[in-house]
Amino acid sequence: MKILNAKMLAVVSGCVVLTAACSDQPKYSGPYGKQVAEAIPKIENAVGMKFKTPPKVETRSRAQVRAFVAQEFVDPAAQQDLAGTEASYKRFGMIPDSLNLQKFMVDLLEEQIVGYYDPKTKVLYVVDGSPREAVEITVTHELVHALQDQYISLDSIQSVHGQNDRSTASQAIFEGQAVYEQIAASLGGTNVAINLPGGWDRIRDMIRENQSAMPVFAAAPVVIQETLIFPYLSGAEFVRNFKDRRAGQSIYEDIPVSTEQVLHPVAFFARRDAPTTVDLGKLIGGTPVYQNTLGEFETRLFIYQHLDDQNESVRAATGWDGDRYMLFNTLGGQGLVWLTVWDSQVEAAEFYDIADQALEKRFNTKAKSGKLSKSYSPKGRSVQLSTTEIGGRPVVIFVDVPAGASTNVLDLAQVTLKQ
């Protein structure tokens, strides 16, 4: 659920305190000049690249930050994406029907932001009145983004629509690198995984422990919490793997195109597993409203949301090879169809069986079993889970429509799968 690039550095890496810098650092005359001057050479050394132009830093009030966040949702494309995401995730049962996603995200991001780099203005903004330690951490982190943006356009990457999983994977690289290099700089350039007590799992635990200090984040649905954390921690672990396996190479020249490649090093570094692109074709009896992808990571979250079993959620999503969902209108209301592609029949069958358990628990009802399909009848809805093959590839299809509407919404002859 990539809605906006949230800045959680004070939360994610707040356990790391920047070390004192040498006395001969270059001077910087802008706001937070001392912190910027200390951070720049350490960042350049860690990343292996130099700033082409000096980064510009400005301060912002809390009111200005909220205005900035709210403005991000004004763009028509952003509005369409937000509305489609909200309606779709409600149909998936991953966010409450009562949630106003736009208002919630504005409140959440305002709570999280200590500073941010804006690729549009090329300026690093720091929020007035933020705690000193959080500012030092955030300045270092956001300076990495400023450096990244001088070599690859962050704005163009963040503006990709309809490819949520690919966008999340890209975001994981840029946020992950910023986290890794920020922590590495504070530790004197040493191996982050070795020198972090408890590693990334401990940082994840600290986020949970600090929820009381973040009331909006604490109230967020699991899918929002986890998709905000994922780029920072899973991304940082991917960057560590990259630096170990491809020392001296630029991480920007070949970045992951799926969360599967971020989660599983073998799918990127060894046997490259490119995701299958799914085209659902023309719907039967429905008018398309919005479409996107979940990817392996959010497929895990879909199962976890309803089954509350982390191990089974991971097992269910393993073997994911591509997906596409579409929100559509029927005469009786909105419906959703989601098609997932799997590496093998065995992995498709595992997902099918575990998804059935999750849906039975979600709807508190036993499924009616048919030939290669199961149906559920929650109040006012007709839901079907089925498994089949398209072009020799195993797929699982989830359909949720208003009661009385047909669940036969896909013409499988029109569905195309492209590796």
C-alpha positions in Angstrom: 0.0 0.0 0.0 2.3 2.7 -1.2 0.3 5.9 -0.6 3.0 8.3 0.4 6.6 7.9 1.3 6.4 8.2 5.1 9.4 9.3 7.1 9.8 7.0 10.1 13.5 7.4 10.8 13.1 8.7 14.3 11.2 5.5 15.0 13.1 3.0 12.9 16.6 3.9 13.9 16.1 6.0 17.0 18.3 3.6 19.0 21.4 4.8 17.1 23.1 8.0 18.2 25.4 9.7 15.8 29.1 9.7 16.7 31.0 12.9 17.1 32.6 14.2 13.9 36.1 15.3 13.3 36.9 19.0 13.9 38.0 19.6 10.3 34.7 19.0 8.6 33.6 21.5 5.9 31.4 24.4 7.0 27.8 24.6 5.9 26.0 27.9 6.5 22.4 26.8 6.2 20.0 25.6 8.9 21.4 22.8 10.9 24.8 23.6 9.3 26.8 21.6 11.9 24.8 18.4 11.5 24.9 18.7 7.7 28.6 19.4 7.6 29.3 16.4 9.8 27.0 14.1 7.9 28.0 14.8 4.3 31.5 13.4 4.2 30.4 10.3 6.1 27.5 9.7 3.7 29.7 10.2 0.6 32.3 7.8 2.0 29.6 5.2 2.9 27.7 5.4 -0.4 30.8 5.9 -2.5 29.4 8.9 -4.4 29.9 12.6 -4.1 27.2 15.3 -4.0 27.1 17.1 -7.4 25.7 20.2 -5.8 25.5 21.2 -2.1 22.1 20.1 -0.6 19.7 22.8 0.4 18.1 22.6 3.9 15.2 24.6 5.2 13.0 24.5 8.3 9.2 24.0 8.4 6.6 24.4 11.1 4.2 21.6 12.0 1.4 23.4 10.2 3.5 23.6 7.0 4.3 19.9 7.3 0.6 19.1 7.5 -0.1 21.3 4.6 2.6 19.6 2.6 1.2 16.1 3.4 -2.3 17.2 2.6 -1.2 18.7 -0.7 0.3 15.4 -1.8 -3.3 14.0 -2.0 -4.7 16.9 -4.0 -3.2 15.7 -7.3 -6.0 14.0 -9.4 -3.9 10.9 -10.0 -3.2 10.7 -6.2 -6.9 11.2 -5.4 -7.8 8.4 -7.8 -5.2 6.1 -6.4 -6.2 6.8 -2.8 -9.9 6.2 -3.5 -9.2 3.0 -5.4 -6.8 1.8 -2.7 -9.3 2.5 0.1 -12.2 0.8 -1.6 -10.1 -2.2 -2.6 -8.5 -2.8 0.8 -12.0 -2.6 2.4 -13.1 -5.4 0.0 -10.0 -7.4 1.0 -11.0 -6.8 4.6 -7.6 -5.3 5.3 -8.9 -1.9 6.6 -12.1 -1.1 8.4 -15.1 0.0 6.3 -15.4 3.1 8.6 -11.8 4.3 7.9 -11.3 7.6 6.0 -8.0 6.7 4.5 -7.0 10.2 3.4 -7.6 11.8 6.7 -5.9 8.9 8.6 -2.8 9.1 6.4 -2.5 12.8 6.8 -2.7 12.4 10.6 -0.3 9.5 10.6 2.4 11.1 8.4 2.2 14.4 10.4 2.8 12.4 13.5 5.8 10.6 11.9 7.7 13.3 10.1 10.7 14.9 11.7 12.1 15.9 8.3 11.8 15.0 4.7 13.5 15.4 1.3 11.2 16.6 -1.4 12.4 15.5 -4.9 10.2 18.2 -6.5 11.9 21.2 -4.8 15.3 19.4 -4.2 15.1 20.7 -0.6 15.6 18.9 2.7 13.1 20.1 5.2 13.4 19.8 9.0 10.5 20.3 11.3 10.9 23.1 13.9 10.9 22.0 17.5 11.9 18.4 16.8 14.1 16.6 19.4 17.8 17.1 18.7 18.7 13.5 18.5 15.8 12.8 16.1 16.9 15.7 13.9 20.5 14.4 13.7 19.3 11.0 12.6 16.8 12.4 10.2 19.2 14.9 8.6 21.6 12.1 7.9 18.9 9.9 6.5 17.4 12.5 4.3 20.8 13.6 3.0 21.2 10.1 1.6 17.9 10.7 -0.3 19.3 14.1 -1.6 22.4 12.3 -2.8 20.3 9.5 -4.5 18.2 12.1 -6.3 21.3 13.6 -7.9 22.0 10.3 -9.6 18.6 8.8 -10.2 15.2 10.6 -10.3 13.3 9.7 -7.1 10.3 11.8 -8.3 9.8 9.7 -11.4 10.1 6.4 -9.5 7.6 7.6 -6.8 5.2 8.6 -9.5 4.6 5.1 -11.0 0.9 4.2 -10.8 -0.9 0.8 -10.9 2.3 -1.1 -9.9 2.1 -1.1 -6.2 4.4 -4.1 -5.7 7.1 -2.8 -8.0 6.9 0.7 -6.4 7.2 -0.8 -2.9 10.3 -2.8 -4.0 11.9 0.4 -5.4 11.0 2.3 -2.3 12.6 -0.4 -0.2 15.9 0.2 -2.0 16.0 3.9 -1.5 14.7 3.9 2.1 16.7 0.8 2.9 19.9 2.4 1.6 19.2 5.6 3.6 18.6 3.6 6.8 21.7 1.4 6.3 24.1 4.2 5.4 22.7 6.4 8.1 23.4 3.7 10.7 26.7 2.7 9.1 27.9 6.3 9.3 27.0 6.5 13.0 28.8 3.3 13.6 31.9 4.4 11.8 31.2 2.5 8.6 31.2 -0.9 10.2 28.9 -3.8 9.4 25.5 -2.8 10.5 24.1 -6.3 11.0 27.0 -7.3 13.2 27.0 -4.1 15.3 23.3 -3.7 15.9 22.3 -5.4 19.1 19.5 -7.8 18.1 19.6 -6.7 14.5 16.6 -5.7 12.5 14.3 -7.8 14.6 15.2 -5.8 17.7 14.4 -2.5 15.9 11.1 -3.9 14.8 10.4 -4.8 18.4 11.3 -1.3 19.5 8.8 0.1 17.0 6.1 -2.0 18.6 7.3 -1.0 22.1 7.2 2.7 21.2 3.6 2.6 19.9 2.4 4.4 23.0 4.4 7.4 21.9 2.7 7.2 18.5 -1.0 7.0 19.0 -2.0 7.3 15.4 0.5 4.7 14.3 -0.6 2.4 17.1 -4.2 2.7 15.9 -3.3 1.9 12.3 -4.5 -1.3 10.7 -1.8 -4.0 10.3 -1.5 -3.4 6.5 -0.7 0.3 7.1 1.8 -0.4 9.9 3.6 -3.1 8.1 3.8 -1.4 4.7 5.3 1.7 6.3 7.9 -0.3 8.1 8.8 -2.7 5.3 10.9 -0.4 3.0 13.1 0.7 6.0 13.9 -2.7 7.6 13.5 -5.2 4.7 15.1 -2.7 2.4 18.0 -2.1 4.7 18.6 -5.9 4.9 18.5 -6.1 1.1 21.1 -3.3 0.9 23.3 -5.2 3.4 23.1 -8.3 1.1 23.9 -6.2 -1.9 27.0 -4.7 -0.3 28.2 -8.1 0.7 27.5 -9.8 -2.6 28.3 -6.9 -5.0 30.8 -4.8 -3.3 31.7 -1.7 -5.3 28.8 -1.9 -7.7 26.0 0.7 -7.9 22.7 -0.4 -6.4 20.8 1.9 -8.8 21.8 0.1 -12.0 19.8 -3.1 -11.2 17.1 -2.8 -8.5 14.4 -5.3 -7.5 11.2 -5.2 -9.3 9.1 -7.1 -6.7 8.8 -7.5 -3.0 9.6 -11.2 -3.6 13.1 -10.1 -4.8 13.5 -8.0 -1.7 12.3 -10.7 0.7 14.2 -13.6 -0.9 17.9 -12.9 -1.8 18.0 -16.0 -4.0 15.2 -14.6 -6.2 17.4 -11.6 -7.0 21.1 -12.5 -6.6 21.0 -16.2 -7.7 18.1 -17.5 -9.8 16.5 -14.2 -10.8 12.7 -14.6 -10.5 11.0 -11.9 -12.5 7.3 -11.5 -11.7 4.6 -12.4 -14.1 2.6 -9.5 -15.5 -1.2 -10.1 -15.3 -3.7 -8.6 -17.7 -7.2 -9.4 -16.5 -8.8 -8.5 -19.8 -12.4 -7.4 -20.2 -14.7 -8.1 -17.3 -18.1 -9.9 -17.5 -20.9 -7.9 -16.0 -18.7 -5.2 -14.4 -17.3 -1.8 -15.1 -13.6 -1.4 -14.1 -12.9 1.3 -11.4 -9.3 0.7 -10.3 -6.6 -2.0 -10.5 -3.3 -2.6 -9.0 -1.1 -5.4 -7.5 -0.5 -6.7 -3.9 2.8 -8.6 -4.4 4.2 -11.3 -2.2 4.5 -9.0 0.9 0.9 -7.8 0.9 -0.3 -11.2 0.0 1.2 -12.3 3.3 -0.6 -9.4 5.1 -3.9 -10.4 3.5 -3.6 -13.9 5.0 -2.2 -12.6 8.3 -5.1 -10.1 8.7 -7.7 -12.9 8.7 -5.7 -15.9 10.0 -3.5 -14.2 12.6 -0.7 -16.7 12.0 2.6 -15.4 10.9 4.1 -18.7 9.9 1.1 -19.8 7.8 1.0 -16.3 6.2 4.6 -16.6 5.0 4.0 -20.2 3.8 0.9 -19.1 1.9 2.6 -16.4 0.0 5.8 -18.3 -0.8 5.8 -19.2 -4.5 3.9 -16.0 -5.5 4.9 -15.1 -9.1 2.5 -12.3 -9.9 -0.9 -10.9 -9.3 -3.5 -8.3 -10.3 -6.7 -7.1 -8.6 -9.5 -5.0 -10.1 -12.2 -3.1 -8.3 -15.4 -2.8 -10.4 -18.9 -1.6 -10.3 -22.0 -3.8 -10.7 -25.7 -2.9 -10.6 -25.7 -3.9 -7.0 -22.5 -2.2 -5.9 -18.8 -2.6 -6.0 -17.0 -5.9 -6.5 -13.4 -7.1 -6.5 -11.5 -9.8 -8.4 -7.9 -10.8 -7.6 -5.9 -13.3 -9.6 -2.6 -14.6 -8.3 0.0 -16.7 -10.3 2.2 -19.3 -8.6 5.5 -20.9 -9.3 4.1 -24.4 -9.0 0.9 -26.4 -8.5 2.1 -27.3 -5.0 2.5 -23.6 -4.0 -0.8 -22.6 -5.6 -2.5 -25.4 -3.7 -0.9 -24.3 -0.4 -2.1 -20.7 -1.0 -5.6 -22.0 -1.9 -5.9 -24.1 1.2 -4.6 -21.5 3.6 -6.6 -18.7 2.0 -9.7 -20.9 2.5 -8.9 -21.1 6.2 -8.4 -17.4 6.4 -11.7 -16.6 4.6 -13.6 -19.1 6.8 -12.2 -17.4 9.9 -12.9 -13.9 8.4 -16.5 -14.7 7.6 -17.1 -17.1 10.5 -18.6 -19.7 8.2 -17.7 -22.9 6.5 -17.2 -22.8 2.7 -19.3 -24.6 0.3 -17.0 -26.7 -1.8 -17.4 -27.3 -5.5 -15.0 -28.6 -8.2 -11.8 -26.6 -7.7 -13.7 -23.8 -6.0 -15.1 -22.7 -2.6 -17.9 -20.2 -2.0 -18.8 -18.1 1.1 -21.9 -16.1 1.9 -21.2 -13.3 4.3 -24.1 -10.9 4.8 -24.9 -9.0 1.6 -21.9 -10.6 -0.3 -21.1 -13.5 -2.5 -17.4 -14.6 -2.3 -15.6 -17.3 -4.3 -12.2 -18.8 -4.2 -11.1 -21.0 -7.1 -8.0 -22.5 -8.6 -7.3 -23.3 -12.2 -4.7 -23.0 -14.9 -4.1 -20.3 -17.6 -1.6 -21.2 -20.3 -0.3 -24.0 -18.2 0.3 -21.7 -15.2 -1.4 -22.4 -11.9 -3.6 -19.5 -10.7 -5.9 -18.8 -7.8 -8.8 -16.4 -8.2 -10.6 -14.5 -5.4 -13.9 -12.8 -6.3 -16.1 -10.7 -3.9 -19.4 -9.3 -5.3 -22.7 -8.0 -3.9 -25.2 -10.8 -3.1 -27.1 -11.7 -6.2 -24.3 -10.8 -8.6 -22.4 -13.4 -10.5 -19.0 -14.4 -9.4 -18.2 -15.3 -13.0 -16.5 -12.0 -13.8 -13.4 -13.1 -15.7 -13.2 -14.4 -19.2 -10.2 -16.7 -18.7 -9.6 -16.8 -22.5 -8.9 -13.0 -22.3 -6.6 -13.2 -19.3 -2.9 -13.0 -20.3 0.1 -13.8 -18.3 3.5 -12.4 -19.4 6.8 -13.4 -17.8 
